[in-house]
Amino acid sequence: MNYLAHAYLSFNNPDILAGNMISDYIKGKKQFDYPPAVQKGIKLHRAIDHFTDTHAATQELKSFFRPQYRLYSGAFADVVYDHFLANDTNEFSSEMELKTFASGTYHLLESYTELFPLPFQKMFPYMKEYDWLYNYKHTWGIEKSFGGVVRRSAYLTESAIAFEIFNMHYTGMQTCYHAFFPDLKKYSLSKLNELLNS
């Protein structure tokens, strides 16, 4: 999953949110440098990623990108999931609700900037300024996010074909999302409760 889903699946817990959002930038035992409550967010993020990667719907979604992008198919699939979450009226009943959630997330994260790993610290102002969490709603926001996947990768040189694939198989990808996200939400809440009670 990408940033919107990880924020949403923090279930309005600020410490969990902070850990969930920075987890990709923290390797191995570095997680133990953070406060225990934030560590639980890091662990939740990793559990969400594992659940996502092993779900049958994700394998199907990745198959649209795999012939062209192979190992990077998962990175594009993560962005696609955020688009459908942003447009899921079961989760965000209106554009205003999504907008409010996005701005609230940025506000909560402001309190944790001193804990941010340097790459996330550099990226966070752009996330806020260009309202990434809200703009996943738009196909042009997904196009820009695909470009971000390329910039962060070691081997990719373009994302234009990925965006063509996204548009060509939009309905099929949306079906994958709907087969997947309710399972992920249920799992994430259960995992969070387990972490908070440990």
C-alpha positions as CSV (number, residue, x, y, z in Angstrom):
1,M,0.0,0.0,0.0
2,N,1.0,3.6,-0.5
3,Y,0.8,6.7,1.7
4,L,-2.9,7.3,1.8
5,A,-3.7,3.7,2.8
6,H,-1.0,3.6,5.5
7,A,-2.3,6.9,6.9
8,Y,-5.9,5.6,6.8
9,L,-5.1,2.3,8.4
10,S,-3.5,4.0,11.3
11,F,-7.0,4.5,12.6
12,N,-6.5,8.1,13.9
13,N,-3.7,7.1,16.3
14,P,-1.0,9.7,16.0
15,D,2.0,7.6,17.2
16,I,0.9,4.7,14.9
17,L,0.5,7.2,12.1
18,A,4.0,8.5,12.5
19,G,5.5,5.0,12.5
20,N,3.3,3.8,9.7
21,M,4.3,6.7,7.4
22,I,8.1,6.6,8.0
23,S,8.5,2.8,8.0
24,D,9.8,2.4,4.5
25,Y,12.8,4.6,5.4
26,I,13.8,2.6,8.5
27,K,15.8,-0.5,8.0
28,G,16.2,-3.5,10.4
29,K,17.1,-2.6,14.0
30,K,16.9,1.1,13.4
31,Q,13.2,0.8,14.4
32,F,14.4,0.4,18.0
33,D,15.7,4.0,17.9
34,Y,12.1,5.2,18.0
35,P,9.7,5.6,20.9
36,P,7.8,2.3,21.7
37,A,4.5,3.6,20.5
38,V,6.0,4.7,17.1
39,Q,7.7,1.3,16.8
40,K,4.2,-0.2,16.8
41,G,3.3,1.9,13.8
42,I,6.5,0.7,12.0
43,K,5.5,-2.9,12.8
44,L,1.9,-2.3,11.6
45,H,3.2,-0.9,8.3
46,R,5.4,-4.0,7.8
47,A,2.4,-6.3,8.6
48,I,0.2,-4.4,6.1
49,D,2.8,-4.7,3.4
50,H,3.2,-8.4,3.9
51,F,-0.6,-8.9,3.9
52,T,-0.9,-6.8,0.8
53,D,1.9,-8.6,-1.1
54,T,0.5,-12.1,-0.4
55,H,-3.1,-11.3,-1.2
56,A,-4.5,-13.0,-4.3
57,A,-6.0,-9.7,-5.6
58,T,-2.7,-8.0,-5.4
59,Q,-1.1,-10.7,-7.4
60,E,-3.7,-10.2,-10.0
61,L,-3.3,-6.4,-10.0
62,K,0.5,-6.7,-10.3
63,S,0.0,-9.0,-13.3
64,F,-1.1,-6.0,-15.4
65,F,2.2,-4.3,-14.8
66,R,4.5,-7.3,-14.6
67,P,5.3,-7.9,-18.3
68,Q,6.7,-4.3,-18.6
69,Y,8.0,-3.6,-15.1
70,R,8.7,-7.0,-13.5
71,L,9.9,-6.4,-9.9
72,Y,8.5,-2.9,-9.9
73,S,5.0,-4.0,-10.6
74,G,4.2,-4.0,-6.9
75,A,5.3,-0.3,-6.5
76,F,2.8,0.7,-9.2
77,A,0.1,-1.5,-7.7
78,D,0.5,0.3,-4.4
79,V,-0.1,3.6,-6.0
80,V,-3.2,2.3,-7.8
81,Y,-4.7,1.0,-4.5
82,D,-4.4,4.6,-3.1
83,H,-6.4,5.9,-6.1
84,F,-9.3,3.6,-5.6
85,L,-9.2,4.1,-1.8
86,A,-9.4,7.9,-2.4
87,N,-12.5,7.3,-4.6
88,D,-14.1,4.6,-2.3
89,T,-17.3,6.1,-1.0
90,N,-17.5,3.3,1.6
91,E,-14.4,4.9,3.2
92,F,-14.6,8.6,2.3
93,S,-18.3,9.5,1.7
94,S,-17.4,12.8,0.0
95,E,-14.5,14.7,-1.5
96,M,-14.6,17.0,1.6
97,E,-14.2,14.0,3.9
98,L,-11.1,13.0,2.0
99,K,-9.8,16.5,2.0
100,T,-10.4,16.8,5.8
101,F,-8.6,13.5,6.4
102,A,-5.6,14.6,4.3
103,S,-5.2,17.9,6.0
104,G,-5.7,16.3,9.4
105,T,-3.0,13.7,8.6
106,Y,-0.5,16.5,7.7
107,H,-1.3,18.3,10.9
108,L,-0.8,15.2,13.1
109,L,2.5,14.5,11.4
110,E,3.9,18.0,12.1
111,S,4.4,17.0,15.7
112,Y,6.8,14.2,14.7
113,T,9.1,16.0,12.2
114,E,12.1,15.7,14.5
115,L,11.7,11.9,14.4
116,F,11.5,11.8,10.6
117,P,14.3,9.9,8.7
118,L,16.1,12.4,6.5
119,P,14.5,11.3,3.2
120,F,11.0,11.6,4.6
121,Q,11.9,14.9,6.3
122,K,12.8,16.2,2.8
123,M,9.7,14.8,1.1
124,F,7.1,15.8,3.7
125,P,6.9,19.5,2.8
126,Y,6.1,18.5,-0.9
127,M,3.5,16.0,0.3
128,K,1.7,18.8,2.1
129,E,2.2,21.5,-0.4
130,Y,0.9,19.4,-3.3
131,D,-1.6,17.5,-1.2
132,W,-0.6,14.1,-2.3
133,L,-3.0,12.3,-0.1
134,Y,-6.0,14.1,-1.6
135,N,-4.7,14.1,-5.1
136,Y,-4.5,10.4,-5.4
137,K,-8.2,10.8,-6.2
138,H,-7.3,12.2,-9.6
139,T,-5.8,10.2,-12.5
140,W,-3.3,13.0,-13.0
141,G,-2.3,12.6,-9.4
142,I,-1.6,8.9,-10.2
143,E,0.4,9.9,-13.2
144,K,2.6,12.1,-11.1
145,S,3.0,9.4,-8.5
146,F,4.1,6.9,-11.1
147,G,6.8,9.4,-12.0
148,G,7.8,9.4,-8.4
149,V,8.2,5.6,-8.5
150,V,10.6,6.0,-11.4
151,R,12.6,8.7,-9.6
152,R,13.0,6.5,-6.5
153,S,14.0,3.4,-8.5
154,A,17.4,2.3,-9.5
155,Y,16.5,0.8,-12.9
156,L,13.3,2.4,-14.3
157,T,13.5,5.2,-16.9
158,E,9.9,5.9,-17.7
159,S,6.4,5.7,-16.3
160,A,4.3,6.6,-19.3
161,I,3.6,3.0,-20.2
162,A,2.5,2.3,-16.6
163,F,0.0,5.1,-16.9
164,E,-1.3,3.7,-20.2
165,I,-1.7,0.3,-18.5
166,F,-3.5,1.9,-15.6
167,N,-6.0,3.6,-18.0
168,M,-6.4,0.5,-20.2
169,H,-7.1,-1.8,-17.3
170,Y,-8.8,0.6,-15.0
171,T,-12.0,-1.5,-14.4
172,G,-10.0,-4.7,-13.8
173,M,-7.7,-2.9,-11.3
174,Q,-10.8,-1.5,-9.5
175,T,-12.2,-5.0,-9.2
176,C,-8.9,-6.1,-7.6
177,Y,-9.1,-3.2,-5.1
178,H,-12.7,-4.1,-4.1
179,A,-11.7,-7.8,-3.6
180,F,-8.8,-6.7,-1.4
181,F,-9.4,-3.6,0.7
182,P,-12.1,-4.9,3.0
183,D,-9.8,-7.8,3.9
184,L,-6.9,-5.5,4.5
185,K,-8.9,-3.1,6.7
186,K,-10.2,-6.0,8.9
187,Y,-6.7,-7.4,9.2
188,S,-5.1,-4.1,10.0
189,L,-7.5,-3.2,12.8
190,S,-7.0,-6.7,14.3
191,K,-3.2,-6.3,14.0
192,L,-3.3,-2.8,15.5
193,N,-5.3,-4.0,18.5
194,E,-2.8,-6.9,19.0
195,L,0.1,-4.4,18.9
196,L,-1.5,-1.9,21.3
197,N,-2.3,-4.7,23.8
198,S,1.2,-6.2,23.6
